[in-house]
Amino acid sequence: MPTDEESFPNTVVYSHYRLERISRLLTTTIASTLPVVSMVVLFVVNNTLRRLGLVGFFTALFSLTLGLLTSGTPIEIFSATAA
């Protein structure tokens, strides 16, 4: 029986472990930089109404990122977002 490399000579095969590791690294980086970026943006914006809107936007973005890029349960995502 031919292997994948013999059947598809121009195909690159990636290990599941490597893809999972890259995914976790990307997820961790995004989730840890979003709160910092939001603080910098809130520092720069002077209008209170815009600040409140940006707080809601960044909170939703943080929650969405955790929901899409992690395997956390809804209660874990809610807890992380609330913290």
Phi, psi and omega in degrees: 000129182286148176277173179300322182293327179284323182287323183232086187295336181258019181258136176263132180252123179254146179282147179299321181300315182294318179295320178294320180294317178296319179297317178295320178297315179296316179298314180297318180296313180296313183294329181275336180272335180302314178297322180293315179298320180296322178294319179296315180297317180294330177292323183284323183282132183259337182284124183297319180296320177294322178299315180297318177298319179291325176299315178297317180298311182292327176295315178294320179296318177298314180295317178297318178299314179295321181293322183275327189256358178234171177254026180291152176283162179304323180291325177292319178293318178298318180296316179295322180290320179291328180289000000 
